[in-house]
Amino acid sequence: MMELMWFCVGVLTSLSAILIMMLSKHYRFNWIAWGGLGTGAFLILFTIAWSVGSVLEGVPRAASMGVIFFAMPGIVLVTAIWKYINARLPKVSVAQVSETAAISTDTGITATPLSPKTALTTPAKTGRLTTGIRTGLQYAAYAALLLAFIFGKATTKKDYESMVKAHFPDVTLAKVNENPLVFQLGEKKGDMGNYVMVQEGQGYGGPFVIGVRIMDDAKVHEVMLLDSRETPAFLKMIQDAQFGKQFIGKHVSDDFIVGVDIDAVSRATISTMAGTEAIRGGVHTAATRYFKLKPEWKKVPWKLGLGEILIVALFILAFISKMHSHKILKYIYLAATIGVVGFYLNASISIGNLSGLLMGYIPGVRDHIIWWVLTVGTVATILLAGKNVYCFRICPFYGIQFLLGKISGSRMQLSSALLARSKTVTNVLLWLALMIIFLSSHPSLGAYEPFAMMFSLQGIGVQWYILPISIIGAFFITNFWCRFFCPVGRSLTTILQFRRKVFSLFK
């Protein structure tokens, strides 16, 4: 694999050198042009070798850092130098060939171009699907999604008893309660301790199930993650922080409230609260049912901190048109969305959030105001007011693309045919993502957006490749990600179109 990578780098290096030489024949290059283009090309090529090598060595985070610290400056440098060449350097004059005749002095042969009347016209593209076939394909796609949803719900029930048995292979296990699910380890039914309480919590991207082992001293002795459908990046954060260890030794009558007696994990607050919610439900059930304690612990308060206040403010400001029509205010607002929604809270909406909402994976409002404002608020605004205030306003990744486009100044014009096909590409990607999500009942499994990787350097699989492509594409094509790849934007647009069709039936 490394040999192939170096071969590709060699080919790209040769092509870069050829391109620079071709440009030098059209412009009178000076040392700034030669040095700038050469340095920029070197940084980009170095990033390719660095990033691919890092991924192959199992260090994908280093690959992402390489893109940020080497590729980004390289792209900015090449773009700036190209602007400089166009604005400052004189072009090399080239003799123009006559459009009406081409005469060869050696042979005396004269070639006269064809007139428009006699020129052959390009035949129209054939094989386009008729409206009926397209409509049939659309209904077939919707039917497939519905069947996948039903199949996933019917076949993804977990055998938690087997999971607990696998965790304690040498201990007898007895189910003592069905709802909530409770197992007793190695003791007779009715004894005081050694229970495993199985509880579910709703994370940002989906639910996860936790087993809590409680001994006869009425204290937590072990916390086990039995199943997870949470966003992998957030789950990895709380696992790396060894979040479950702080529960060991706590009494079942403790409060178990994030910010009171439980510490949150930075940039994974929602997952932290979801895990705490599951553990709290298990231990308090044990406290009242098996240890006969009175519920004297504190009730979970509404979580209304700085992050929640900022999210509500940004959501309200998204409706004020003057905020986005005024150039300076628009830049300030976009910078705020990037800083708050992106880097501070890492709370961008993903296809996992939207599909989870459809599948009933909805976290409690007390602990998850941010999720409710962004996800439920965005969908409700579309359904009730017919406005999509998330895309092109609240979305922090749009803000990143907008700023990159301003830095490059590039306005590559795309044909109407290409733009039409871009919708087809986005629809197909969205359909594939939803099929994976519905079949697996795992909202985060089909989410391929690079948001978490962009704002927290946490990503998996294809996200490590999508982010560099999206960043580079935004330098040349306005809203590159939104136009060609974004499943969230396409989903919200589909909801908006559905609303319009429904309302048109009552007019």
C-alpha positions in Angstrom: 0.0 0.0 0.0 2.8 2.4 0.8 4.4 1.7 -2.6 1.2 2.6 -4.3 1.0 5.8 -2.2 4.5 6.9 -3.2 3.7 6.1 -6.9 0.7 8.3 -6.7 2.6 11.1 -5.1 5.2 10.8 -7.8 2.6 11.1 -10.5 1.0 14.1 -8.8 4.4 15.8 -8.4 5.0 15.4 -12.1 1.6 16.7 -13.0 2.1 19.7 -10.7 5.5 20.5 -12.3 4.0 20.2 -15.8 1.1 22.5 -14.8 3.4 25.2 -13.4 5.6 25.1 -16.5 2.5 25.4 -18.7 1.4 28.5 -16.7 4.9 30.0 -17.0 4.4 30.0 -20.8 1.4 32.2 -20.5 2.7 34.6 -17.9 6.0 36.2 -17.2 6.8 34.6 -13.9 9.0 36.3 -11.3 10.5 34.8 -8.1 7.3 35.4 -6.2 5.2 33.3 -8.6 7.8 30.5 -8.9 8.4 30.4 -5.1 4.7 30.7 -4.1 3.4 28.0 -6.5 6.3 25.7 -5.7 5.9 26.0 -2.0 2.1 25.6 -2.1 2.4 22.5 -4.3 5.0 21.0 -2.0 2.8 21.6 1.1 -0.2 20.0 -0.6 1.8 17.0 -1.9 3.5 16.6 1.5 0.0 16.5 3.2 -1.1 13.7 0.9 2.0 11.6 1.8 1.7 12.5 5.5 -2.1 11.9 5.8 -2.1 8.6 3.9 0.9 7.3 5.8 -0.7 8.3 9.2 -3.9 6.5 8.4 -2.0 3.4 7.3 0.0 3.5 10.5 -3.2 3.7 12.6 -2.9 7.3 13.6 -5.8 9.1 11.8 -5.7 12.1 14.1 -2.2 12.9 12.8 -3.7 12.8 9.3 -6.3 15.3 10.3 -3.7 17.6 11.9 -1.6 17.3 8.7 -4.6 18.6 6.6 -5.1 21.5 8.9 -1.4 22.6 9.4 0.0 21.8 5.9 -2.8 21.5 3.3 -4.7 24.5 4.4 -1.7 26.9 4.2 -0.7 25.3 0.9 -4.2 25.9 -0.6 -4.3 29.4 0.7 -0.8 30.1 -0.7 -1.6 28.7 -4.1 -4.8 30.7 -4.3 -3.2 33.9 -3.2 -0.3 33.5 -5.7 -2.8 32.7 -8.5 -4.6 36.0 -7.7 -1.3 37.8 -7.7 -0.4 36.3 -11.1 -3.7 37.3 -12.7 -3.5 40.8 -11.3 0.1 41.8 -11.5 2.1 39.7 -14.0 1.9 40.4 -17.8 0.7 37.8 -20.2 3.0 36.4 -22.8 1.7 37.4 -26.3 0.7 34.5 -28.5 0.0 34.7 -32.2 -3.7 34.2 -32.9 -4.8 31.7 -35.5 -7.4 32.9 -37.9 -10.9 31.6 -37.2 -11.9 31.7 -40.8 -9.1 29.8 -42.6 -5.9 27.9 -41.8 -3.3 28.0 -44.6 -0.3 25.8 -44.7 2.6 27.6 -46.6 4.4 24.3 -47.0 1.7 22.4 -48.9 -0.6 25.2 -50.0 -3.6 23.4 -48.6 -6.3 25.7 -47.3 -8.7 24.5 -44.6 -11.9 26.5 -44.3 -14.0 26.0 -41.2 -17.5 24.7 -41.5 -20.3 27.2 -41.4 -22.9 27.0 -38.6 -25.5 25.8 -41.1 -23.4 22.8 -42.3 -21.7 22.0 -39.0 -22.8 18.7 -37.5 -24.9 19.1 -34.3 -24.2 16.9 -31.3 -27.1 14.5 -30.8 -29.1 15.0 -27.7 -28.3 12.6 -24.9 -30.4 9.5 -25.0 -31.5 7.2 -22.3 -33.1 9.7 -20.0 -35.6 8.2 -17.7 -39.2 9.2 -18.5 -41.3 10.9 -15.8 -43.2 7.7 -15.2 -40.1 5.6 -14.6 -38.6 8.3 -12.3 -41.8 8.5 -10.3 -41.8 4.7 -10.0 -38.2 4.7 -8.8 -39.0 7.3 -6.2 -41.9 5.3 -4.8 -39.7 2.2 -4.9 -37.1 4.0 -2.9 -39.6 5.2 -0.3 -41.0 1.7 -0.1 -37.6 0.2 0.5 -37.0 2.7 3.3 -40.3 1.8 4.9 -39.5 -1.9 4.7 -36.0 -1.3 6.1 -37.5 0.7 9.0 -39.9 -2.2 9.9 -37.3 -4.9 9.4 -34.8 -3.1 11.6 -37.2 -2.6 14.4 -38.3 -6.2 14.3 -34.8 -7.8 14.1 -32.5 -5.6 16.3 -33.8 -6.5 19.7 -30.8 -7.2 21.9 -30.3 -10.2 24.2 -29.1 -8.4 27.3 -29.2 -11.5 29.4 -26.5 -13.1 27.1 -24.5 -9.9 27.3 -24.5 -9.9 31.1 -23.7 -13.7 31.1 -20.8 -13.1 28.9 -19.5 -10.5 31.3 -19.8 -12.9 34.2 -19.2 -16.3 32.7 -18.5 -18.2 35.9 -21.4 -16.8 37.9 -25.0 -18.0 37.9 -27.5 -15.4 36.6 -31.2 -15.0 37.4 -33.6 -12.5 36.0 -35.5 -11.0 38.9 -37.4 -8.2 37.0 -38.4 -7.5 33.4 -39.1 -3.8 33.3 -36.7 -2.4 34.3 -34.5 -5.3 33.5 -32.7 -6.6 36.6 -30.4 -9.6 37.1 -29.1 -11.2 40.3 -25.7 -12.7 40.4 -24.8 -15.9 42.3 -27.3 -15.4 45.1 -30.8 -16.7 45.9 -33.7 -14.7 44.7 -34.8 -12.2 47.4 -31.4 -11.6 48.9 -30.2 -8.1 49.4 -27.4 -7.5 47.0 -25.3 -8.3 43.9 -27.7 -7.0 41.3 -27.1 -5.9 37.7 -29.5 -3.1 36.8 -29.9 -2.7 33.0 -30.9 0.8 31.9 -31.0 2.8 28.6 -29.9 6.4 28.1 -30.5 8.6 25.0 -27.3 10.1 23.7 -26.8 12.8 21.0 -26.8 10.3 18.2 -28.7 7.4 19.6 -29.3 5.3 22.7 -26.9 3.2 24.7 -27.5 0.6 27.3 -25.6 0.4 30.6 -25.4 -2.3 33.2 -24.8 -1.2 36.8 -23.6 -3.8 39.4 -24.7 -3.1 42.9 -23.6 -5.2 45.9 -25.2 -5.8 49.3 -23.4 -2.7 50.7 -25.8 -0.6 48.5 -22.9 0.8 46.5 -22.0 0.8 42.8 -19.2 -1.7 42.1 -19.1 -1.8 38.3 -20.4 0.0 35.3 -20.7 -1.9 32.0 -21.5 -0.6 28.6 -23.7 -3.4 27.1 -24.8 -1.7 23.8 -24.3 1.6 22.1 -25.8 3.5 19.2 -24.3 6.8 20.2 -22.2 8.8 17.8 -18.8 7.0 17.8 -16.8 10.2 18.3 -18.7 11.2 21.5 -18.6 7.6 22.8 -14.9 7.5 22.3 -14.5 10.7 24.3 -16.3 9.4 27.4 -14.5 6.1 27.1 -11.1 7.8 26.9 -12.0 9.9 29.9 -12.9 6.7 31.8 -16.2 8.3 32.6 -17.6 5.2 34.4 -14.9 5.0 37.1 -16.3 8.0 39.0 -19.5 6.1 39.8 -17.6 3.2 41.6 -18.2 3.4 45.3 -21.1 5.7 45.2 -24.2 4.9 47.4 -27.5 4.2 45.7 -29.0 7.1 47.5 -26.6 9.7 46.0 -28.0 12.3 43.6 -26.1 11.2 40.4 -26.5 14.6 38.7 -24.0 16.0 36.3 -22.5 19.1 37.8 -23.6 18.2 41.3 -21.8 14.9 42.2 -20.9 13.8 38.7 -18.2 15.4 36.4 -19.0 16.0 32.8 -16.7 15.1 29.9 -15.7 18.1 27.9 -17.2 18.3 24.4 -19.3 15.2 25.2 -21.7 16.8 27.7 -24.9 15.3 26.1 -23.4 11.8 26.1 -22.2 12.3 29.7 -25.7 13.3 30.8 -27.3 10.4 28.9 -24.9 7.9 30.6 -25.6 9.4 34.0 -29.3 9.2 33.3 -29.1 5.5 32.7 -27.0 4.8 35.7 -29.2 7.0 37.9 -32.3 5.2 36.9 -30.7 1.8 37.7 -29.3 2.7 41.1 -32.4 4.6 42.3 -34.6 1.7 41.3 -32.4 -0.6 43.4 -32.5 1.9 46.3 -36.3 1.9 46.5 -37.1 -1.6 45.3 -34.4 -3.8 46.9 -32.9 -1.7 49.7 -36.3 -0.1 50.7 -34.9 3.4 50.9 -37.0 6.5 50.7 -36.3 8.7 47.6 -34.6 11.6 49.4 -32.1 12.4 46.6 -32.4 15.6 44.6 -34.5 15.8 41.5 -32.7 16.5 38.2 -32.8 20.2 37.6 -33.2 21.9 34.2 -29.8 22.2 32.7 -29.7 25.9 31.6 -26.1 27.0 31.4 -24.1 29.2 29.1 -24.3 26.7 26.2 -28.1 26.5 26.3 -28.5 30.3 26.5 -26.2 30.8 23.5 -28.0 28.1 21.4 -31.4 29.7 22.1 -30.0 33.2 21.2 -28.5 31.9 17.9 -31.7 30.2 17.0 -33.8 33.3 17.6 -31.3 35.5 15.7 -31.5 33.1 12.7 -35.1 34.5 12.1 -33.9 38.1 11.9 -33.4 38.8 8.2 -31.5 42.1 8.8 -28.9 40.1 10.7 -28.0 38.2 7.6 -28.5 40.9 5.0 -26.0 43.2 6.7 -22.5 42.2 5.7 -20.7 42.8 9.0 -23.5 41.4 11.2 -23.6 38.3 9.0 -19.8 37.7 9.5 -20.2 38.1 13.3 -23.2 35.7 13.3 -21.3 33.0 11.2 -18.3 33.4 13.5 -20.5 32.8 16.5 -22.1 29.7 15.0 -18.7 28.3 14.2 -17.4 29.1 17.7 -20.4 28.1 19.7 -22.3 25.4 17.8 -19.1 23.9 16.3 -16.1 24.2 18.6 -17.6 25.0 22.0 -20.6 22.6 21.9 -19.8 20.3 19.0 -23.5 20.0 18.5 -24.1 20.1 14.7 -27.2 18.3 13.5 -26.4 15.1 11.7 -28.5 12.6 9.7 -28.2 10.5 12.9 -30.1 13.1 14.9 -32.9 13.4 12.3 -33.3 9.6 11.8 -33.1 9.1 15.6 -36.0 11.6 16.0 -38.0 9.5 13.5 -37.1 6.3 15.3 -38.1 7.6 18.7 -34.6 8.0 20.1 -35.4 11.3 21.9 -33.5 12.4 25.0 -35.2 14.1 27.9 -35.7 17.8 27.6 -34.4 18.7 31.1 -30.8 17.5 30.3 -30.8 18.0 26.6 -32.1 21.5 25.8 -29.4 22.0 23.1 -30.5 18.8 21.3 -34.2 19.9 21.5 -33.5 23.5 20.3 -31.4 22.4 17.3 -33.0 19.2 16.2 -36.6 19.5 17.3 -36.7 23.3 16.8 -35.3 23.1 13.3 -37.9 20.4 12.2 -40.7 22.1 14.0 -39.9 25.5 12.3 -40.0 23.8 8.9 -43.3 22.1 9.6 -45.0 25.1 11.3 -43.5 28.1 9.6 -42.1 26.7 6.4 -38.6 28.0 7.1 -35.3 26.2 7.2 -33.2 28.3 9.6 -30.5 25.8 10.1 -28.9 25.5 6.7 -27.0 28.6 5.6 -27.4 30.2 9.1 -27.0 28.1 12.2 -24.9 25.2 10.7 -21.3 25.8 11.6 -20.0 23.8 8.7 -21.7 26.2 6.3 -19.9 29.0 8.1 -16.6 27.2 7.5 -17.4 26.8 3.8 -18.5 30.4 3.5 -15.3 31.7 5.0 -13.1 29.4 2.8 -14.9 30.7 -0.2 -14.3 34.3 0.8 -10.6 33.5 1.4 -10.1 32.0 -2.1 -12.4 34.4 -3.9 -13.0 31.6 -6.5 -16.4 31.5 -8.1 -16.3 28.4 -10.3 -19.4 28.4 -12.5 -21.2 25.1 -12.6 -23.5 24.1 -15.5 -27.2 23.7 -14.8 -26.8 20.0 -15.9 -24.2 19.4 -13.3 -26.2 21.1 -10.6 -29.2 18.9 -11.5 -27.0 15.8 -11.2 -25.7 17.0 -7.9 -29.2 16.7 -6.4 -29.3 13.1 -7.6 -26.0 12.3 -6.0 -27.1 13.8 -2.7 -30.4 11.9 -2.9 -28.6 8.6 -3.5 -26.2 9.2 -0.6 -29.1 10.1 1.7 -31.0 7.0 0.7 -28.0 4.8 1.3 -27.4 6.4 4.7 -31.0 5.9 5.8 -31.1 2.3 4.6 -28.1 1.6 6.7 -29.6 3.4 9.7 -33.0 1.8 9.4 -31.7 -1.8 8.8 -29.4 -1.6 11.8 -31.6 0.7 14.0 -28.3 2.6 14.6 -28.7 6.3 13.9 -24.9 7.0 13.9 -23.9 4.1 11.7 -25.0 5.8 8.5 -23.9 9.3 9.5 -20.9 10.2 7.3 -20.7 14.0 7.9 -17.3 15.2 9.0 -18.6 17.6 11.6 -17.3 15.9 14.7 -13.9 15.5 13.0 -13.8 19.1 12.0 -14.6 20.6 15.4 -13.2 18.0 17.8 -10.7 16.0 15.7 -12.8 12.9 16.4 -13.8 10.8 13.4 -14.1 7.3 12.0 -13.7 5.7 8.6 -14.7 7.7 5.6 -15.0 10.9 7.6 -11.2 11.2 7.5 -11.3 11.4 3.7 -14.5 13.5 3.3 -13.3 16.4 5.4 -10.2 17.2 3.3 -12.3 16.9 0.1 -15.0 19.2 1.5 -12.4 21.8 2.6 -10.5 21.8 -0.7 -13.8 21.8 -2.7 -15.1 24.8 -0.8 -12.1 26.8 -2.0 -13.2 26.5 -5.6 -17.0 25.8 -5.5 -19.4 27.8 -3.3 -21.0 25.7 -0.6 -19.4 22.6 -2.0 -20.5 20.2 0.8 -24.0 21.6 0.9 -24.5 21.2 -2.9 -23.0 17.8 -3.4 -23.0 15.7 -0.2 -24.9 17.0 2.8 -27.6 14.6 3.9 -29.0 17.0 6.6 -29.6 19.7 4.1 -31.3 17.3 1.7 -33.4 15.9 4.5 -34.6 19.3 5.6 -35.3 20.4 2.0 -37.4 17.2 1.5 -39.4 17.9 4.7 -40.0 21.5 3.5 -41.1 20.2 0.0 -43.4 17.7 1.7 -45.0 20.5 3.8 -45.6 22.6 0.7 -47.3 19.7 -1.1 -49.6 19.0 1.9 -50.5 22.7 2.2 -51.2 22.9 -1.5 -53.9 20.2 -1.2 -55.9 22.5 1.1 -55.8 25.6 -1.1 
